Amino acid sequence: MKTRLAKYISTSGIASRRQAEELINSGAVSVNGVVVNTPVFFVDENDKVSVSGHEITPEQDIKLYMFNKPINTMTTTADPEHRKTIYDVLDKKYKNLKYIGRLDFKTTGLLLLTNNGDLARKMSLPQNHIPRTYIATVNKHGEQKLDIARKGVVVDGIKYRPMDIQVIDKNNLRVTVTEGKKNEIRIVLKHIGCPVVALHRIKYGIIDLGKLRSGEILEIDKKTIDLVLKNL
């Protein structure tokens, strides 16, 4: 069965679908020894596909990891301001893993990593409505203010969907979102008068951080991965 070249590359785990298309357009991809520079190209299991001179194998076993991201680390492979990244914390054997979504510099907690670019893309898509749950620490809050965020708000012309907010105590809230807009919890809680002091993600879809300590990484079992794939 023929597969679109970009998808073939993404299922090898070396790039997302978009990154695969960029690699093809740049002339870095060859099929059976011939450079292909158009994404509109199809291959099958009998073709030899190479990226930057290295032959790839598609549909490798999907690996998924949970990582407890420490504070003051960037979710990126390299930071132009030379701040510490998650890959500076992780062991070198994990350097080729792709992060699923992002956590900002000050946000801690659950960050998922995978060897499969297509899975990373699908789990990051806003339209898949995957719930992410955080513990937000604030200086103060009140039900009337929180009800505003629970109904959804517009901030600086950007519409934010209703948030599921549960009060833990006078300074901590359990906040679940399904949209994944950049800094949405910080922006919305500041807008309603409850600015965030600290933010820690504890759950992404069905995956729970549990007692994993800061800076630690743990491989997720195949049964859980199969459930993740089934829910996409």
trRosetta pair geometry for C-beta under 8 A, 3 or more apart (Angstrom, degrees):
i j d omega theta_ij theta_ji phi_ij phi_ji
1 44 6.3 150 73 -122 32 107
2 42 4.0 37 173 161 118 125
2 43 6.8 138 -149 66 74 15
2 44 5.2 -68 -93 -62 52 96
3 7 5.4 -115 170 84 102 114
3 8 4.8 124 104 -66 120 95
3 42 6.4 152 69 -155 26 80
3 43 6.1 -36 61 67 79 68
3 44 6.7 124 10 -96 83 49
3 58 7.5 130 78 -169 159 174
4 7 4.6 77 69 10 91 109
4 8 6.9 -160 90 -13 44 87
4 39 7.3 26 177 167 107 82
4 40 8.0 -49 -140 -127 99 35
4 41 7.5 100 -157 72 58 46
4 42 5.9 -48 -94 -100 40 75
5 8 5.4 -53 -148 32 33 116
5 9 6.5 31 155 -18 66 103
5 20 7.6 -175 124 156 73 117
5 24 6.3 102 113 -97 128 141
5 29 7.0 113 166 147 127 151
5 31 7.1 -88 -117 -63 123 131
5 36 6.4 -130 -130 112 167 149
5 39 6.4 -152 63 -153 107 50
5 41 4.4 16 -21 82 134 94
5 42 6.7 -125 -38 -91 77 22
5 43 5.6 79 -94 -4 75 109
5 49 7.3 166 -147 -123 89 135
6 9 5.8 -54 -151 35 32 110
6 10 6.3 30 153 -18 66 107
6 17 5.4 70 146 -160 111 73
6 20 4.1 133 -153 107 74 120
6 21 4.8 4 -112 -66 137 76
6 24 6.4 -81 -79 -15 87 140
6 39 5.1 7 -38 -148 122 104
7 10 5.6 -55 -144 38 34 110
7 11 6.2 29 159 -17 67 107
7 17 6.4 2 -89 -115 58 102
7 20 7.6 170 -45 89 19 162
7 118 7.0 49 -149 -89 72 133
8 11 6.3 -60 -149 36 24 106
8 12 7.1 32 149 -28 58 102
8 43 5.4 -8 -50 60 168 117
8 49 6.1 142 128 -28 130 170
8 58 5.1 -79 -163 -81 69 141
9 12 5.8 -53 -163 20 36 115
9 14 6.6 -72 177 59 82 103
9 15 5.9 -9 140 54 108 110
9 20 3.8 149 83 -135 129 123
9 23 6.8 -166 179 64 162 137
9 24 7.6 -150 -14 -50 155 102
9 29 6.9 -67 -80 -111 139 136
9 49 7.0 -131 -79 151 79 142
9 51 6.5 99 -135 -67 115 133
9 56 6.7 65 -127 83 64 161
9 58 7.7 -71 -69 -93 16 99
9 117 7.8 -13 121 47 74 146
10 13 7.9 71 170 -57 39 21
10 15 6.0 -83 -99 89 63 69
10 16 5.9 17 -126 -174 112 25
10 17 4.6 -22 -64 -74 155 60
10 19 7.8 122 -96 58 91 89
10 20 5.0 -92 -52 -28 84 143
10 116 7.7 62 155 180 73 67
10 117 4.2 -111 -155 83 78 116
10 118 4.3 100 136 -55 116 89
10 121 7.4 -24 -164 -1 138 134
11 58 4.5 44 92 -163 108 94
11 59 5.0 -1 152 -62 123 59
11 60 7.8 154 148 16 71 66
11 116 6.8 -1 -142 -149 45 96
11 117 7.6 -96 -56 50 23 88
11 118 5.5 -2 -79 -4 65 135
12 56 4.2 12 -148 169 163 121
12 57 6.1 131 -128 74 100 38
12 58 4.9 -71 -67 -98 79 51
12 59 7.7 -29 -81 -3 48 36
12 60 6.4 63 -152 -6 47 107
12 117 7.9 12 61 13 60 111
13 60 5.7 -54 -10 47 129 122
13 62 8.0 173 -85 -113 115 58
13 96 7.9 67 137 141 104 111
13 98 7.8 -159 -171 -2 70 115
13 114 7.6 -125 -137 137 98 81
13 115 4.1 4 -158 149 138 78
13 116 4.8 -58 -100 -89 85 44
13 117 6.0 156 -140 -13 27 79
14 51 6.3 170 101 63 156 158
14 56 6.2 -93 -5 -119 137 136
14 96 7.6 -44 -121 -173 63 115
14 117 6.8 -36 65 -30 32 127
15 19 3.7 -133 -172 99 108 117
15 20 4.7 150 98 -62 123 72
15 23 6.2 -163 -18 -18 175 136
15 51 7.9 -171 -5 -150 127 163
15 117 4.9 16 107 -88 27 162
16 19 4.6 92 48 11 76 104
16 20 6.8 -131 94 -10 38 87
16 98 7.0 144 -54 -155 90 158
16 117 4.1 -153 -82 -178 38 107
16 118 7.2 136 -143 -74 57 36
16 120 6.0 -95 -91 79 101 113
16 121 4.8 119 -151 -61 110 113
17 20 5.6 -53 -150 31 29 116
17 21 6.7 31 152 -20 63 102
17 117 6.8 165 -29 129 51 112
17 118 6.2 68 -47 -101 96 76
17 121 5.8 -17 10 -36 99 171
18 21 5.7 -52 -154 32 34 111
18 22 6.7 34 148 -18 65 103
18 121 7.5 146 0 -109 95 133
19 22 5.5 -52 -151 35 37 114
19 23 6.4 41 149 -22 67 102
19 117 6.7 -111 47 -153 120 144
20 23 5.6 -51 -151 33 34 114
20 24 6.5 35 151 -19 65 103
20 29 8.0 56 -172 -68 74 146
20 39 7.9 102 115 -120 87 105
20 117 7.1 140 -38 106 108 157
21 24 5.6 -51 -150 34 34 113
21 25 6.3 32 153 -17 66 107
21 39 4.7 -3 -129 -89 91 136
22 25 5.7 -54 -145 39 31 111
22 26 6.3 30 155 -20 64 110
23 26 5.8 -60 -148 36 28 110
23 28 4.6 -78 -171 64 81 123
23 29 5.5 88 129 -41 97 107
23 51 6.0 -2 169 -143 144 111
23 52 7.9 -82 -155 -34 115 91
24 28 7.4 -86 -74 52 21 78
24 29 4.7 -32 -102 27 64 138
24 36 6.2 -38 -151 107 97 90
24 37 6.3 146 159 -141 70 33
24 38 6.9 -56 151 79 119 10
24 39 5.2 126 82 -78 152 68
24 41 7.6 -176 -154 31 139 124
25 37 6.2 70 -135 -170 31 77
25 38 7.8 57 -93 -100 64 31
25 39 7.2 -22 -53 -38 87 94
26 37 7.9 -148 58 -130 19 92
27 35 5.5 10 -159 -172 81 132
27 37 5.2 -11 -86 -94 70 111
28 51 5.8 35 135 -162 100 70
28 52 5.0 -14 -168 -62 107 73
29 35 7.1 110 84 -151 48 63
29 36 5.5 -48 103 60 99 91
29 37 7.9 155 56 -83 90 45
29 49 6.9 -13 -166 -169 98 92
29 50 7.1 159 -152 84 50 52
29 51 5.5 -17 -99 -102 76 71
30 33 6.0 -10 156 -160 128 10
30 34 5.8 160 -161 74 91 26
30 35 4.9 -52 -95 -87 88 47
30 36 6.5 140 -124 4 32 78
30 49 7.5 164 85 -152 48 47
30 50 4.9 -6 58 57 93 100
31 34 6.0 -31 66 62 67 83
31 36 5.2 30 3 -25 107 129
31 41 7.1 -159 -12 152 151 134
31 43 5.8 -142 -133 -91 133 127
31 47 5.4 -15 -165 180 101 124
31 48 7.1 140 -162 76 49 53
31 49 5.5 -15 -104 -101 74 71
31 50 7.9 -172 -78 21 31 71
32 47 5.8 -84 -43 -151 98 80
32 48 5.4 106 -87 47 52 89
33 48 7.4 34 -29 80 70 118
36 41 5.0 -86 -173 35 139 179
38 41 5.7 119 85 -34 83 106
43 47 4.0 -98 -160 50 106 154
43 49 6.0 70 161 -63 174 119
44 47 5.9 111 53 -3 52 100
45 58 8.0 -114 -102 47 73 116
48 55 5.9 -45 -172 -128 93 117
49 55 6.9 114 79 -149 46 66
49 56 5.6 -45 96 51 98 95
49 58 7.8 47 43 -39 138 102
50 53 5.9 -8 165 -149 124 11
50 54 6.0 153 -158 70 85 26
50 55 4.9 -48 -93 -84 84 54
50 56 6.9 150 -116 -1 31 79
51 54 5.9 -31 66 62 68 83
51 56 5.7 30 6 -30 107 126
57 60 6.0 87 99 -65 99 98
60 115 6.9 -64 90 120 124 126
60 116 7.6 -158 66 -84 87 92
62 114 6.8 -14 -171 -162 88 113
62 115 6.9 -178 -149 60 45 91
62 116 4.7 -24 -124 -28 91 144
62 119 6.0 97 -144 -37 128 153
62 225 5.8 165 99 -179 114 139
62 229 7.6 121 57 -64 165 128
63 97 7.7 -90 98 -111 114 106
63 114 6.3 158 87 -151 62 61
63 115 4.4 49 45 7 105 115
63 116 7.4 153 39 -17 59 92
63 219 6.7 -55 -165 -139 96 106
64 112 6.5 -16 -169 -168 94 106
64 113 7.5 150 -158 81 47 47
64 114 5.0 -14 -103 -98 66 95
64 119 7.3 -101 -84 139 106 150
64 219 7.4 109 79 -160 48 63
64 220 4.4 -37 94 47 97 123
64 224 7.6 -124 77 101 133 102
64 225 5.1 161 15 -100 129 104
64 228 6.9 95 -78 34 174 162
65 94 7.3 -67 45 -134 170 125
65 97 6.6 -30 30 -145 128 156
65 112 7.0 147 78 -158 51 56
65 113 4.6 -19 62 63 104 95
65 114 7.1 -177 18 -75 75 45
65 217 5.4 14 171 -178 127 103
65 218 6.5 156 -159 77 78 37
65 219 5.3 -47 -100 -100 83 50
65 220 6.4 -165 -97 -7 25 87
66 110 5.9 -37 -159 -143 104 90
66 111 7.6 132 -161 68 54 42
66 112 6.1 -34 -101 -100 60 67
66 113 7.9 172 -89 21 14 79
66 207 6.0 -172 -82 168 124 127
66 209 6.4 -176 172 -114 134 59
66 212 6.3 -169 114 -21 114 170
66 217 7.1 169 87 -152 44 56
66 218 5.3 -12 59 59 90 91
66 220 6.1 89 -19 -59 93 104
67 86 6.9 80 131 -168 151 125
67 90 7.0 -40 -129 -86 141 112
67 110 7.6 119 67 -152 48 41
67 111 4.8 -37 70 69 99 92
67 112 7.4 164 19 -96 84 17
67 113 5.7 43 -13 -8 123 117
67 216 7.4 -170 -145 97 55 41
67 217 4.5 -13 -101 -103 84 87
67 218 7.9 176 -77 20 43 62
68 108 7.3 20 173 172 77 91
68 109 6.3 -44 -146 -143 70 26
68 110 6.8 -26 -102 -80 58 45
68 111 7.8 151 -106 20 11 83
68 209 6.3 95 -94 -159 94 116
68 212 4.6 -180 -40 118 122 103
68 213 6.1 -167 58 106 157 24
68 214 5.1 -116 124 -108 117 33
68 215 6.4 -32 81 14 94 28
68 216 5.5 27 28 50 112 76
68 217 7.8 -146 15 -74 67 46
69 73 6.0 -142 -174 68 92 124
69 75 7.1 -28 -126 -77 151 99
69 86 6.0 -54 -121 -106 100 114
69 89 7.9 131 -138 57 57 158
69 103 5.2 158 66 61 161 146
69 107 7.4 35 94 107 129 72
69 108 5.7 -164 90 -149 79 49
69 109 6.2 -14 45 54 89 33
69 110 7.6 -39 7 58 93 6
69 111 4.5 63 -39 -10 118 127
69 214 7.9 -35 98 -147 22 75
70 73 5.4 82 72 -10 82 127
70 89 6.2 172 19 -111 118 155
70 108 6.3 -17 -156 -123 21 102
70 214 4.8 82 -94 177 82 107
70 215 5.1 19 -46 -63 116 84
71 106 6.0 8 -153 -153 92 48
71 107 7.8 174 -113 74 69 10
71 108 5.0 -45 -63 -66 73 110
71 214 8.0 -27 -3 -148 74 136
72 83 7.5 -125 177 -175 75 113
72 84 6.6 53 132 51 83 116
72 105 6.2 18 -124 171 37 86
72 106 6.9 24 -65 -98 55 52
73 83 7.7 169 -136 141 32 100
73 84 5.1 -63 -113 107 73 97
73 85 6.2 85 -174 -165 85 17
73 86 5.3 100 149 -72 126 59
73 88 7.3 -153 -136 53 108 104
73 89 6.0 -24 -119 -23 153 131
73 105 7.0 173 62 -145 24 56
74 79 4.7 104 43 -75 165 130
74 83 5.2 104 -26 92 120 112
74 84 6.9 158 11 90 84 45
74 85 4.6 -49 68 -106 91 70
74 86 7.1 -114 84 -17 46 74
74 105 5.8 -14 -84 -96 68 82
75 85 7.5 126 -99 -156 10 82
75 86 5.8 31 -110 -18 54 126
75 99 5.5 -157 -171 133 103 169
75 102 4.1 165 86 -145 143 81
75 103 5.4 121 -42 45 136 62
75 104 7.5 -73 11 -84 110 19
75 111 6.6 -160 -110 -134 121 144
76 79 5.7 114 74 -72 129 76
76 85 5.5 -97 69 -127 68 122
76 86 7.8 129 33 16 37 93
76 102 7.9 19 -56 -125 74 120
77 85 6.7 73 -165 170 11 162
77 87 6.1 33 -135 -6 54 149
78 85 6.8 -78 -94 -39 23 154
79 82 6.1 -162 90 -51 96 10
79 83 4.6 -58 111 46 162 79
79 84 7.9 10 17 49 142 12
79 85 5.7 179 -21 -64 105 102
83 105 6.8 -22 145 -126 158 120
84 88 4.8 -111 -160 63 82 148
84 89 7.2 76 163 -44 114 91
85 88 5.2 113 55 -5 66 98
85 89 7.8 -133 103 2 46 85
86 89 5.6 -58 -160 37 43 110
86 90 6.0 36 148 -17 75 110
86 99 6.9 93 55 -76 155 135
86 111 6.8 -99 -119 96 153 160
87 90 5.5 -49 -130 42 40 110
87 94 7.6 -156 -126 99 74 89
87 95 5.5 72 -153 -125 116 76
89 215 5.5 -125 -178 -134 121 87
90 94 4.3 -90 165 74 128 127
90 95 7.0 166 98 -74 117 56
90 97 7.8 -109 170 41 164 123
90 217 6.4 49 -123 -37 96 145
91 94 5.6 87 67 6 74 101
91 217 7.7 -120 15 33 97 135
92 95 5.4 -16 -163 -27 52 119
94 97 5.0 -27 -176 3 78 124
94 113 6.8 46 -175 131 114 156
94 217 6.5 2 -85 121 163 176
96 115 7.0 38 112 -124 98 84
97 113 4.0 47 149 167 131 116
97 114 6.3 138 -161 60 90 17
97 115 6.0 -63 -111 -74 71 61
98 113 6.6 156 74 -157 35 69
98 114 5.7 -32 60 66 87 73
98 115 7.4 126 13 -115 88 16
98 116 7.7 -107 39 67 122 32
98 117 5.9 93 -12 -99 165 63
98 120 4.4 -52 112 -73 126 162
99 102 6.7 74 122 -92 131 59
99 111 6.0 -27 -147 171 108 112
99 112 7.2 121 -160 82 58 52
99 113 5.5 -38 -97 -99 54 78
99 120 7.2 92 89 -144 27 123
100 111 7.5 159 52 -179 74 64
100 112 4.1 -19 41 82 125 104
100 113 6.9 -153 -3 -83 86 26
100 114 6.3 55 -48 0 111 109
100 119 7.7 -54 -94 125 123 82
100 120 5.0 -137 -92 -137 78 71
100 123 4.7 -12 -159 93 129 126
100 124 5.7 -153 -168 -59 68 93
100 204 7.4 117 99 165 123 153
101 111 7.6 -142 79 -140 89 75
101 112 7.4 60 33 42 98 95
101 123 7.3 -92 -24 119 97 91
101 124 5.0 174 -64 -115 69 91
101 132 7.6 -151 146 -83 174 148
101 180 6.2 -107 -123 -146 122 122
101 204 7.6 -165 33 -134 141 134
102 182 7.8 5 67 -115 122 83
103 107 4.3 -130 -179 93 96 114
103 108 7.3 108 160 -92 146 7
103 109 6.9 176 -119 59 155 80
103 111 5.5 -100 -3 -81 122 111
103 201 6.3 -122 -101 1 125 131
104 107 4.8 81 51 6 75 110
104 182 8.0 93 -67 -167 113 81
104 183 6.2 40 -44 -83 146 90
104 186 7.9 -37 29 -9 151 146
106 198 7.6 -125 155 -128 104 58
106 199 7.1 79 110 38 91 97
107 134 7.9 -52 -153 -132 116 131
107 199 4.5 -38 -116 89 91 107
107 200 7.2 177 -167 -85 70 32
107 201 6.8 48 165 -19 113 98
108 198 7.7 -10 18 -177 110 98
108 199 7.4 155 28 92 66 56
108 200 4.8 -17 74 -113 93 81
108 201 7.4 -162 99 21 44 71
108 214 6.7 -33 -163 -116 126 108
109 134 7.2 162 51 -125 165 78
109 135 7.9 155 -78 29 147 90
109 199 7.9 -93 7 132 127 64
109 200 4.3 125 -51 -175 124 65
109 201 3.6 169 102 52 133 63
109 202 5.9 -75 -155 -61 133 46
109 209 6.0 -80 -166 -78 85 160
110 201 4.6 -105 45 111 84 100
110 202 6.1 100 -10 -143 121 11
110 203 6.6 89 28 -58 161 12
110 204 5.5 -155 126 -16 128 106
110 207 7.1 161 -170 115 139 102
110 208 7.9 -107 -85 -171 151 24
110 209 4.1 -124 -67 -72 109 109
110 212 8.0 95 -93 59 79 132
111 201 7.5 97 -57 66 60 135
112 123 6.9 -65 86 131 145 153
112 204 5.6 -124 -27 82 120 156
112 207 6.7 89 -85 76 121 158
113 217 7.4 -25 34 -142 133 122
114 119 5.1 -97 144 87 165 123
114 120 5.3 -162 54 -63 119 90
114 123 8.0 118 -9 21 144 142
116 119 4.0 56 96 14 116 114
116 120 6.6 171 93 -16 61 84
117 120 5.5 -54 -149 34 35 115
117 121 6.4 34 155 -20 67 104
118 121 5.7 -52 -151 34 33 112
118 122 6.4 27 155 -16 66 107
119 122 5.9 -57 -144 39 32 107
119 123 6.1 22 162 -13 67 112
119 228 8.0 54 -159 124 116 123
119 229 7.6 -60 -116 -92 110 89
120 123 6.3 -63 -144 41 24 104
120 124 6.3 15 158 -15 61 116
121 124 6.0 -72 -152 39 27 107
121 125 6.8 41 153 -44 65 97
122 125 5.9 -38 -153 3 35 116
122 128 6.5 92 171 -62 70 154
122 232 5.2 37 150 -160 130 137
123 128 7.1 -99 -127 82 28 158
123 130 6.3 8 -160 -16 68 166
123 204 7.9 54 175 157 119 118
123 205 7.3 -76 -147 -30 104 140
123 228 7.4 -8 -94 177 122 116
123 232 7.1 -73 -76 -102 68 119
124 180 7.0 162 -168 175 60 160
125 128 4.7 88 79 -7 97 106
126 129 7.5 41 166 -66 50 50
126 179 5.5 14 -148 -166 107 58
126 180 5.2 -143 -97 50 80 111
126 181 7.6 43 -106 -58 131 66
128 232 6.2 -25 -143 -145 134 70
129 178 4.4 12 -160 172 73 121
129 179 7.8 -8 -115 -77 63 44
130 178 6.8 161 68 -147 25 73
130 180 7.7 39 59 -49 87 125
130 204 6.9 29 144 178 119 73
130 205 4.6 -39 -164 -74 109 96
131 164 8.0 -6 -142 27 122 133
131 176 5.2 2 -169 -176 111 111
131 177 7.2 151 -148 78 61 30
131 178 5.2 -37 -90 -89 62 84
131 203 7.4 0 114 115 94 109
131 205 6.5 126 54 -93 68 36
132 176 6.9 163 79 -150 38 62
132 177 5.7 -20 59 62 90 81
132 178 7.5 161 13 -91 73 34
132 180 6.9 95 1 -85 135 81
132 201 6.2 -34 177 -142 104 118
132 203 6.9 170 -155 93 42 66
132 204 5.3 2 -112 -111 84 67
132 205 7.8 -10 -77 -28 61 53
133 174 6.6 0 -172 -178 105 89
133 175 7.1 159 -152 84 56 43
133 176 4.5 -22 -97 -96 81 86
133 201 7.1 119 84 -157 46 68
133 202 5.5 -51 101 64 97 88
133 203 3.9 19 42 51 111 108
133 204 7.9 -138 25 -62 70 36
134 174 7.6 165 83 -155 44 46
134 175 5.0 -19 62 64 93 94
134 176 7.7 169 18 -81 66 39
134 177 7.7 5 5 7 109 100
134 185 6.0 -49 54 -75 152 171
134 199 5.6 -7 -178 -169 135 88
134 200 6.3 143 -161 75 79 41
134 201 4.9 -47 -97 -97 83 58
134 202 6.7 142 -118 9 27 80
135 168 7.2 5 -138 -15 98 155
135 172 5.9 -11 -173 -165 98 108
135 173 7.3 152 -158 76 50 44
135 174 6.2 -26 -100 -99 65 62
135 175 7.8 149 -105 19 15 81
135 199 7.6 163 82 -153 53 42
135 200 4.7 -11 55 63 97 100
135 202 6.0 60 -19 -24 96 122
136 172 7.1 150 78 -154 47 54
136 173 4.7 -19 61 62 98 98
136 174 7.9 177 19 -86 79 14
136 175 5.0 27 -8 -1 121 128
136 185 5.9 -147 -85 166 134 128
136 189 6.3 -174 169 -63 152 164
136 196 5.3 -79 -162 -119 102 107
136 198 7.6 165 -157 86 42 53
136 199 5.5 -3 -110 -109 72 79
137 171 5.7 16 -156 149 79 95
137 172 5.5 -25 -100 -97 68 75
137 173 8.0 -177 -79 21 24 72
137 196 6.9 88 66 -162 55 70
137 197 4.7 -68 107 65 96 100
137 198 4.1 17 41 50 122 92
137 199 7.4 -137 24 -65 76 41
137 200 7.9 44 -14 2 100 101
138 141 5.3 81 83 -48 141 104
138 171 6.2 -164 64 -162 54 59
138 172 7.7 162 22 -87 72 26
138 173 6.5 20 3 -3 115 113
138 189 6.4 -129 -89 172 132 133
138 194 4.6 2 -160 176 155 91
138 195 6.6 143 -138 78 92 39
138 196 5.9 -62 -86 -104 81 43
138 197 6.1 156 -111 0 26 93
139 171 7.0 -14 -128 -128 17 94
139 194 7.7 -165 48 -153 70 59
139 195 7.0 18 12 63 105 84
139 197 6.2 110 -47 -46 74 123
140 170 7.6 -28 -122 170 56 86
140 171 7.8 -37 -77 -102 33 66
140 194 6.6 -124 86 -118 58 80
141 145 6.2 -137 -162 72 66 126
141 146 5.9 51 176 -54 113 109
141 167 7.1 -169 94 -111 134 104
141 170 7.7 174 38 -172 88 47
141 173 6.4 89 -46 -57 171 124
141 194 4.6 40 -99 -120 84 136
142 145 4.7 86 61 11 84 104
142 146 6.8 -161 89 -6 39 90
142 194 8.0 -160 18 -72 64 117
143 146 5.6 -58 -140 42 31 109
143 147 6.1 41 158 -31 66 103
143 167 7.9 -59 -83 -42 79 139
144 147 5.8 -49 -150 25 28 116
144 148 7.5 37 149 -26 56 94
145 148 6.0 -48 -169 16 39 113
145 149 7.6 25 144 -5 65 100
145 192 4.5 128 -177 156 91 109
145 193 5.4 -100 -131 59 138 105
145 194 5.8 131 133 -32 139 114
146 149 5.8 -56 -160 39 45 107
146 150 6.1 49 144 -25 73 107
146 165 5.0 -139 -168 99 112 146
146 167 7.4 -93 -62 -62 172 100
146 173 7.5 -174 -115 -124 127 140
146 192 7.2 122 -80 134 30 153
146 194 7.3 26 -74 -14 75 158
147 150 5.2 -52 -143 36 37 118
147 151 6.4 33 158 -18 67 105
148 151 6.2 -65 -158 36 27 105
148 153 6.0 42 153 -72 92 120
148 192 4.8 167 70 -115 129 123
149 152 7.8 55 -171 -69 34 17
149 153 6.3 -45 -104 -13 51 119
149 160 7.9 -33 -145 107 75 127
149 162 7.6 114 146 -149 50 53
149 163 4.9 -25 151 39 100 118
149 165 6.0 61 93 -25 120 143
149 188 5.1 102 -124 155 110 119
149 189 6.7 8 -83 -82 153 59
149 191 8.0 130 -83 71 96 104
149 192 5.4 -88 -42 -23 101 153
150 162 5.6 23 170 -161 40 97
150 163 6.1 -86 -96 66 44 67
150 164 7.4 63 -127 -107 85 29
150 165 5.7 -106 -75 25 94 105
151 162 5.7 -48 -160 -105 9 104
152 159 7.0 18 172 -177 110 87
152 160 6.1 -174 -154 93 69 62
152 161 5.4 -48 -110 -162 110 27
152 162 4.3 -62 -48 -58 87 65
152 163 7.9 141 -81 -9 53 66
153 159 7.8 -176 101 -147 35 52
153 160 5.4 2 60 53 72 106
153 188 5.9 141 46 -136 125 95
153 191 6.1 164 126 110 155 145
153 192 7.2 -147 -54 -59 160 101
154 157 6.8 0 175 -128 104 12
154 158 6.7 162 -157 76 65 34
154 159 5.1 -29 -100 -95 84 64
154 160 7.3 176 -91 14 31 74
155 158 5.7 -27 68 60 70 89
155 160 6.5 15 11 -10 103 120
155 187 5.6 167 91 156 159 109
155 188 6.6 -144 -23 -93 142 58
155 191 4.8 -99 -99 -88 127 149
158 181 7.2 143 164 -168 130 153
160 163 7.6 -8 145 -40 110 101
160 179 7.1 -159 -151 44 65 160
160 181 6.5 -113 -111 38 88 147
160 184 5.6 150 -131 -157 121 108
160 187 7.3 176 -66 93 148 114
160 188 5.2 -137 110 -81 166 122
161 177 7.3 125 71 -154 104 84
161 178 6.7 -59 90 57 149 91
161 179 5.0 154 19 -47 122 129
163 175 5.7 -9 172 -160 125 95
163 176 6.9 154 -170 70 73 49
163 177 5.5 -32 -118 -86 93 82
163 185 7.4 113 -122 -107 150 78
163 188 6.6 143 -21 110 141 159
164 175 7.1 143 80 -158 59 44
164 176 4.1 -11 61 56 112 104
164 177 7.8 -161 27 -66 78 38
165 173 5.5 -15 -163 -177 96 123
165 174 7.2 146 -157 77 45 54
165 175 5.3 -4 -105 -104 77 77
165 176 7.9 -157 -68 25 40 66
166 173 6.9 147 74 -165 44 68
166 174 4.3 -14 61 59 100 106
166 175 7.9 -160 27 -68 65 39
167 173 6.1 -40 -107 -110 47 76
167 174 7.9 -102 -26 20 6 81
168 172 4.1 -41 65 100 125 102
168 173 6.3 -164 7 -96 92 20
168 174 5.7 102 -50 -27 105 92
169 172 5.2 38 43 38 84 96
171 197 7.8 -26 -176 31 106 136
173 189 7.9 176 49 -111 150 135
173 194 7.9 53 -17 152 147 143
175 185 5.5 114 115 -128 152 124
175 189 7.9 -76 -86 -60 158 124
176 203 7.9 -22 -109 73 99 117
177 180 7.0 159 119 -52 112 42
177 184 6.0 135 -148 91 163 134
177 185 6.5 -128 -29 -64 139 95
179 184 6.4 105 77 -70 115 172
180 184 7.5 141 147 -1 7 135
181 184 4.1 94 71 -65 95 118
181 187 8.0 -62 110 36 116 139
183 186 4.7 -53 -175 49 89 115
183 187 5.3 93 121 -29 93 102
184 187 5.7 -60 -141 40 29 110
184 188 5.9 20 166 -14 68 111
185 188 6.2 -58 -139 41 26 103
185 189 6.0 16 167 -10 64 114
185 196 6.6 68 126 -61 95 148
185 199 6.3 134 93 -129 134 136
186 189 6.4 -62 -139 43 21 102
186 190 6.2 21 162 -17 61 113
186 195 7.8 28 -162 -155 72 67
186 196 4.9 -89 -113 27 73 134
186 199 6.7 -78 -65 -45 95 150
187 190 6.1 -63 -151 38 23 109
187 191 6.3 27 153 -25 62 110
188 191 5.4 -54 -149 32 32 117
188 192 6.6 14 159 -7 66 106
189 192 6.1 -60 -145 43 33 99
189 194 4.5 -76 -175 86 89 92
189 195 6.4 131 118 -111 94 21
189 196 5.3 84 79 -46 140 90
190 193 7.8 57 -178 -63 31 14
190 194 7.4 -108 -78 70 25 47
190 195 4.5 43 -105 -101 79 78
190 196 7.0 -69 -52 4 86 79
196 199 5.3 16 174 -55 140 104
201 204 6.9 37 162 -56 125 93
201 209 7.2 132 113 -43 68 135
202 208 6.8 1 153 -155 80 72
202 209 4.9 -106 -152 23 53 120
203 207 6.7 160 -155 87 62 52
203 208 5.1 -18 -104 -106 92 64
203 209 6.7 -110 -66 -6 48 83
204 207 5.2 -13 65 63 81 104
205 228 6.4 82 119 -123 152 89
205 231 6.8 143 -164 96 123 146
206 224 7.0 -162 104 -157 116 91
206 227 5.9 -63 67 122 162 124
206 228 6.6 -141 42 -82 113 73
206 231 7.0 141 -18 -1 122 161
207 220 6.6 -47 -120 -112 125 143
207 224 6.8 90 -92 172 90 129
207 228 7.3 10 -40 -84 109 120
209 212 5.5 -109 179 39 76 109
212 216 5.1 -147 -176 82 87 117
212 218 5.7 -118 -107 -6 128 128
213 216 4.8 75 63 -5 75 128
220 224 5.0 -97 171 82 106 131
220 225 6.0 130 109 -56 109 88
221 224 5.2 92 65 10 78 102
221 225 7.2 -141 104 -6 40 90
222 225 5.3 -54 -146 37 38 115
222 226 6.2 42 155 -23 69 101
223 226 5.8 -52 -152 32 29 113
223 227 6.8 29 149 -18 61 104
224 227 5.6 -53 -153 34 36 113
224 228 6.5 41 148 -23 67 102
225 228 5.5 -50 -151 32 35 115
225 229 6.4 33 153 -17 66 104
226 229 5.8 -53 -148 37 32 110
226 230 6.3 35 152 -23 64 107
227 230 5.5 -53 -146 35 32 115
227 231 6.4 25 157 -16 64 109
228 231 6.1 -66 -153 38 27 106
228 232 6.9 36 151 -35 63 101
229 232 5.9 -46 -154 14 35 116
